[in-house]
Structure formats: structure tokens, C-alpha cells
Amino acid sequence: MEDKYNQLHLERYSKELANMLCDNHFASHDTINGPQLLHFVPVKQVNLFVIKELLLKWNQEMANLRSPYFDFENEDVKEALLNFMNVLSRKIKMKRDAFEPLLQKAIYDTFLVVLAPAVTLEEKFLRVQEEITLTKLQENLKYIDLNKSLFAGFFETLSSSSRDRDYIVSRFKLYLNAHQGERTKPETIVSQFNALLPLSTEELINPGAAPAPSPEAKPTPAAPVEEVDIVAPIDMAQREASIVTPTAPAPAKPLDLNERFKTERPATLNENFKKAASSLADSHSNQRIDSLKNAISINQRFSFINELFEGDNLTYYQAIQSLDAMTDANQATHFVTNDLAGKYDWSKKQDHVNKLLRLIERKFA
């Protein structure tokens, strides 16, 4: 079972530590380069996550180079691009305004490796690649320092046919339950960070803290053939008992076809946004914010980028910048519900859209 943690305190701590570390470095340097980045923080995992984030940005930059006018599948072009990337990787140079957000997220994500390994599995292994293969999962281990043997051991239980994200996540949670003793203790990571900026386990973890964010619970998908038993130490009866959910009420009488369509007809995009707009009145009691950019937490920002902007950081920042520059709530809401929603098809992303609309209402309250 994953630990509960104080998310607000963790976000605040990550921001304060990133700010302090940047103050120390940029007091005597205008930029940070690759060699400095490799050993920037004594906690190795933080440096690895910053590098991994840079790799994702490399891939995005390379994707932006593609053009319908040139043959990017040509072998000579591929080789030239590979050489270009190799040269570029040795020429890392960032100013503080570009580096500090990366560092803040890397610090936050480092805690999640220990407190919420399943979240790390999704973000660092599954979400970053279009096609899941066992080889690619194992290659990503080079960016993991904490709990590395835990992830490596799990990947050894998978077969080459394991390509379904939901199945892999569900199976990993069972693996965690069977291998709790192999996990890095929260006290270990707290002690490492405490040497940099005071932090206690009690501040990070407490009985009232919110649980680690995780995807909506889903039934475990059918296992591919020839999977290795990941919970061998537990007999079948114990295993079934550990994953049994509370007894569900007796199923209701099945609806006929006409009734089903009446009750299951999905709301249209316009209907969804009308509901969202009407619910904005409930947010008047929220504290007013001056800037969307500053008010959106690192965790929420990551969620918006991936769920609403298809993983495109640049498009997200441009949209938030445009919203911050607008003069009234109607203009900003229209921009979200008409321009952005239509462009990115947010009809199935209503929860995330509502959160963005509530932030807009707070800004113009």
C-alpha cells in the first residue's frame, strides 16, 4: 500500500529548496551546463530526473524540426539528426528561469519515487513513450536511482507481450504489496533532503494527509500468457483476500434498449461546458489569485500539460500566458470553451477543464 503524504507541504518544500539551490548557484554563475548539472544536487535522483526531462524536451524539439517538404526518413538525414542531437547533448546551457522549474519538478518527483512508486511508473516509464515494450521499460531504469531494484524486479516478471498500460499498473500494485520490504523507507529520503533544507518525516507524512495521486481504480485486465507469478510468497487464498473489494449491492434490473439510451446518452460538448460555466458561481468563495501561471501548482501544471495539451509544454505556457493577459472572465472563459476546447477536443476532459475554469474565475473575481 502506498504512503499518504502532505502534498501541499511537499510542493512548498520542493519550491523552497529549488529556489535556495538556484540562489546559491546563480549568485556566481549566469548559466548552468551539463557537467554542473550531473552533480548539482547531492541527491542523485534529482539530477537524473532533470536530465530525463531535458531528454523529453530534446525529443519535442526534434519533432518540431520535421517538415512536409523534406524526407526525414532518409538514412542520411537520420544519421545527421543523430549526430546533431549528440553534439547538442554536450552543449547544455540554461539560465535560471529555464532551469528552476525543471529542478522543482525533479525534487517533487524524487519524493514520489519513494512515496508513490506507481505514480512514478506511469509518468517516468509508461506515459513518456508511444509504444510500450519491455526493452524500453528497462532502458528507462538508467534514470532511476531510488527503488531501482524494485522496478527492475517487476520488469523481470513481465513478458514481451505486456503492452497494456492499465494491466501493467494493476500488476505493479500487486507486486508492491508482495515486496513492501524492498521499498526505500521515507525516512531515508527525508534524511538526505534534510541535510539541504530542514525537513522531517512528520511534516511530510501524517495521518490526515491526502493519499498519493493515482488513476481511477479499474478492474485488473486479463493477464497476457506466460507471465511470471509476482506474488509467489502469498498463497492463492491470501492473494484473493488481499484484493477483494467490498461486497457490491445486487445488480439492478437490466434496462431495455430505449431506457439505456435515455440514461447513458453522453452529454454533448456544449452541454458539458454549460454545466461547467454554471458551476463557476460556486468558486466565488475561493481566494482571489493574481496570476494563473503562479497559482497553478507543479502537480496541476503537469496534469494540464498532459491531459489538456497533449504533453506539449510550449503550447500550455502560451495558453496560460494568453489567459493571464486577458482583461475579464468572459473573454478568458470564451477562449477556453471555444478556442482551446475545440482545437484539442476536451469533451472527455471535463474534470481538468473545470479546474482550469475555476482558476480563471478566481483570477477575475
C-alpha positions in Angstrom: 0.0 0.0 0.0 1.4 3.4 -0.9 2.1 6.0 1.7 -0.1 9.0 2.4 1.7 12.3 2.2 1.1 16.0 2.6 1.0 17.2 -1.0 0.8 20.9 -0.2 3.8 20.7 2.1 5.8 18.7 -0.5 5.1 21.2 -3.2 6.1 24.1 -1.0 9.2 22.3 0.1 10.2 21.5 -3.4 9.8 25.1 -4.5 11.7 26.5 -1.5 14.6 24.0 -2.0 14.8 24.7 -5.7 14.8 28.4 -5.0 17.6 28.1 -2.4 19.8 25.9 -4.6 19.4 28.3 -7.5 20.2 31.2 -5.3 23.5 29.6 -4.4 24.5 28.6 -7.9 23.3 31.6 -9.9 24.9 34.0 -7.4 28.2 33.3 -9.1 27.1 31.8 -12.5 24.9 33.2 -15.3 24.0 29.7 -16.6 24.3 26.0 -15.7 25.9 23.5 -18.0 25.9 19.7 -18.4 28.8 18.8 -16.2 27.4 21.1 -13.4 24.0 19.5 -13.8 25.3 16.0 -13.3 26.3 16.8 -9.7 24.1 19.8 -8.9 22.2 18.1 -6.0 23.7 15.6 -3.6 20.6 13.5 -4.1 21.4 11.7 -7.3 17.8 11.0 -8.2 17.1 14.7 -8.6 19.9 15.2 -11.1 18.7 12.1 -13.1 15.2 13.4 -13.3 16.3 16.8 -14.6 18.3 15.1 -17.3 15.3 12.9 -18.2 13.1 16.0 -18.5 15.7 17.5 -20.8 15.7 14.4 -22.9 11.9 14.8 -23.4 12.4 18.4 -24.5 15.1 17.2 -26.9 12.6 14.9 -28.5 10.0 17.6 -28.7 12.5 20.0 -30.3 13.4 17.3 -32.9 9.8 16.6 -33.6 9.3 20.4 -34.3 12.1 20.1 -37.0 10.1 17.8 -39.1 8.6 19.3 -42.2 6.3 18.0 -45.1 8.9 19.4 -47.6 11.8 17.1 -46.6 12.5 13.4 -46.3 13.2 12.8 -42.6 13.1 9.1 -43.1 16.2 9.2 -45.3 19.1 7.4 -43.7 21.5 10.2 -44.3 19.1 12.6 -42.7 18.6 10.3 -39.7 22.3 10.0 -39.2 22.8 13.8 -39.4 20.0 14.3 -36.9 21.5 11.8 -34.5 24.9 13.5 -34.7 23.2 16.8 -34.1 21.5 15.5 -31.0 24.8 14.0 -29.7 26.5 17.4 -30.2 23.6 19.3 -28.6 23.5 17.0 -25.6 27.1 18.1 -24.8 26.2 21.7 -25.1 23.6 22.1 -22.3 23.3 25.7 -21.2 20.4 27.1 -19.2 19.6 30.3 -17.4 17.8 30.3 -14.1 14.3 31.0 -15.4 14.5 27.8 -17.6 16.3 25.6 -15.0 14.5 26.3 -11.8 11.1 24.9 -12.8 12.8 21.7 -14.0 14.7 21.4 -10.7 11.5 22.0 -8.7 9.6 19.2 -10.5 12.6 16.9 -10.2 12.7 17.4 -6.4 9.0 16.7 -6.2 9.2 13.6 -8.4 12.1 12.3 -6.4 9.9 12.1 -3.3 7.2 10.3 -5.3 9.6 7.5 -6.3 9.6 6.6 -2.6 6.1 7.7 -1.5 4.1 6.7 -4.7 6.1 4.3 -6.9 3.0 3.5 -9.0 2.8 7.2 -10.0 6.5 7.1 -10.9 5.9 4.0 -13.1 3.1 5.8 -15.0 4.9 9.1 -15.5 8.5 8.0 -16.0 8.0 4.7 -17.8 4.6 4.5 -19.4 3.4 8.0 -20.3 6.6 9.1 -22.0 6.6 6.5 -24.8 4.0 5.9 -27.6 4.6 2.2 -27.8 5.4 0.1 -24.6 8.0 -2.6 -24.9 9.9 -4.5 -22.3 13.2 -3.2 -23.7 12.1 0.4 -23.5 10.9 -0.1 -19.9 14.2 -1.5 -18.9 16.1 1.3 -20.7 14.4 3.9 -18.6 15.9 2.3 -15.5 19.1 4.3 -16.2 17.2 7.4 -14.9 16.2 5.7 -11.6 18.4 5.6 -8.5 15.9 5.2 -5.7 13.9 1.9 -5.6 15.8 0.8 -8.8 15.9 -2.9 -7.8 12.1 -2.8 -7.1 11.3 -1.5 -10.6 13.9 -3.9 -12.2 12.5 -6.9 -10.4 9.0 -6.0 -11.5 10.0 -5.7 -15.2 11.5 -9.2 -15.0 8.1 -10.6 -14.2 6.6 -9.2 -17.4 6.6 -11.0 -20.7 7.3 -9.3 -24.1 3.6 -9.2 -24.7 2.9 -6.9 -21.8 1.9 -3.7 -23.6 -1.3 -2.6 -21.9 -0.8 0.4 -19.6 -3.7 -0.4 -17.3 -2.7 -4.0 -16.9 1.0 -3.1 -16.1 -0.1 -0.6 -13.5 -2.5 -3.0 -11.8 0.1 -5.7 -11.8 2.7 -3.4 -10.4 0.4 -2.5 -7.4 0.1 -6.3 -6.6 3.9 -6.5 -6.9 4.3 -3.7 -4.4 2.0 -5.4 -1.9 4.2 -8.5 -2.1 7.5 -6.7 -1.9 7.0 -3.9 0.7 10.2 -4.8 2.4 12.2 -3.9 -0.7 11.0 -0.3 -0.8 13.1 2.6 0.2 11.9 4.0 3.5 10.5 7.5 3.6 13.0 8.3 6.5 15.9 7.6 4.1 14.9 10.2 1.6 13.9 12.7 4.2 17.3 12.4 5.9 19.0 13.1 2.5 16.9 16.2 1.9 17.1 17.4 5.5 20.8 17.9 5.0 20.0 20.5 2.3 16.9 22.2 3.8 15.2 21.1 7.2 12.5 18.5 6.7 11.0 15.9 9.0 9.1 12.7 8.3 6.2 14.1 10.4 5.9 17.1 8.1 5.9 15.0 5.0 3.7 12.1 6.2 0.8 12.4 8.6 -2.5 10.5 9.2 -4.5 13.4 7.8 -2.5 13.8 4.6 -4.0 13.2 1.2 -3.2 9.8 -0.4 -0.8 9.7 -3.3 -2.5 10.6 -6.6 -3.3 7.6 -8.7 -5.5 6.8 -11.6 -9.1 5.9 -11.1 -9.4 2.3 -9.9 -10.1 -0.1 -12.7 -10.5 -3.9 -12.8 -7.3 -5.6 -13.4 -7.1 -6.5 -17.2 -6.6 -10.1 -18.2 -3.0 -11.2 -18.0 -1.0 -12.0 -21.1 0.1 -15.6 -21.4 3.3 -16.8 -19.8 3.6 -14.1 -17.1 5.8 -14.8 -14.1 4.0 -15.1 -10.8 4.7 -11.8 -9.0 3.2 -12.8 -5.6 4.7 -16.2 -5.1 5.2 -15.8 -1.3 1.4 -15.5 -0.9 -0.8 -18.4 -1.3 -3.9 -18.2 -3.6 -6.4 -17.7 -0.7 -4.3 -14.9 0.8 -3.9 -13.3 -2.6 -7.6 -13.2 -3.4 -8.3 -11.9 0.1 -5.8 -9.1 -0.4 -7.5 -7.7 -3.5 -11.2 -8.4 -2.7 -13.3 -5.2 -2.8 -16.3 -4.6 -0.5 -19.3 -6.6 -1.4 -21.3 -4.8 -4.1 -25.0 -4.5 -3.9 -27.2 -6.7 -6.0 -27.3 -5.6 -9.7 -30.3 -3.6 -10.7 -32.7 -4.9 -13.2 -31.3 -4.5 -16.7 -32.7 -1.6 -18.7 -34.2 -2.2 -22.0 -32.5 -0.7 -25.0 -34.6 2.5 -25.1 -34.2 3.1 -21.4 -30.4 2.5 -21.7 -30.0 5.2 -24.3 -32.1 7.6 -22.3 -29.8 7.1 -19.2 -26.4 6.6 -20.9 -26.5 9.2 -23.7 -23.3 11.1 -23.3 -23.6 14.9 -22.8 -22.5 17.0 -25.8 -19.5 19.3 -25.6 -21.8 22.3 -25.3 -23.8 20.7 -22.5 -20.7 19.9 -20.6 -19.4 23.5 -20.9 -22.8 24.9 -19.9 -22.6 22.8 -16.7 -19.0 24.0 -16.1 -19.9 27.6 -16.6 -22.9 27.4 -14.2 -20.7 25.7 -11.6 -18.3 28.6 -11.6 -20.5 30.6 -9.2 -19.6 28.1 -6.5 -16.0 29.2 -6.7 -16.6 32.8 -5.6 -15.7 31.8 -2.0 -12.2 30.9 -3.2 -9.3 33.3 -2.6 -8.6 35.6 -5.5 -5.4 34.9 -7.4 -3.3 37.5 -9.4 -1.7 35.1 -11.9 -2.7 31.7 -13.3 0.9 30.9 -14.0 1.9 31.4 -10.3 -1.3 29.9 -8.9 -1.1 26.6 -10.8 0.8 24.0 -8.7 3.6 21.9 -10.2 1.4 18.8 -10.0 -1.6 20.5 -11.5 0.6 22.1 -14.2 1.9 18.6 -15.2 -1.7 17.3 -15.3 -2.9 20.2 -17.5 0.1 19.7 -19.9 -0.5 16.0 -20.3 -4.3 15.9 -20.2 -5.3 19.1 -22.0 -2.3 20.0 -24.2 -1.2 16.5 -25.3 2.1 16.8 -23.5 3.1 20.0 -25.3 4.8 22.3 -22.7 5.2 25.2 -25.1 1.5 25.2 -26.1 0.5 25.1 -22.4 2.7 28.0 -21.4 1.4 30.1 -24.4 -2.2 29.4 -23.5 -1.7 30.3 -19.8 0.2 33.5 -20.9 -2.7 34.5 -23.1 -5.2 33.9 -20.4 -3.2 35.9 -17.9 -3.1 38.8 -20.4 -6.9 38.9 -20.8 -8.9 41.6 -19.1 -12.1 39.8 -18.0 -13.6 36.4 -17.1 -15.9 36.3 -20.1 -13.1 36.7 -22.6 -10.9 34.1 -20.8 -13.8 31.6 -20.5 -14.7 32.0 -24.2 -11.1 31.4 -25.1 -11.1 28.1 -23.1 -14.5 26.8 -24.1 -14.4 27.7 -27.7 -10.9 28.1 -29.0 -8.9 25.6 -26.9 -11.6 23.1 -26.3 -12.4 22.8 -30.0 -8.8 22.6 -31.0 -7.8 19.8 -28.5 -11.2 18.0 -28.2 -11.7 18.4 -24.5 -15.2 16.8 -24.5 -13.8 13.9 -22.4 -11.6 16.0 -20.2 -14.3 17.8 -18.2 -12.7 17.4 -14.8 -9.5 19.1 -15.9 -11.4 21.8 -17.9 -13.5 22.6 -14.8 -10.3 23.0 -12.7 -8.9 25.5 -15.2 -12.2 27.4 -15.4 -12.3 27.6 -11.6 -8.9 29.1 -11.6 -10.0 31.7 -14.2 -13.0 32.6 -12.1 -10.7 33.1 -9.1 -8.4 35.4 -11.1 -11.2 37.7 -12.2 -13.3 37.5 -9.0 
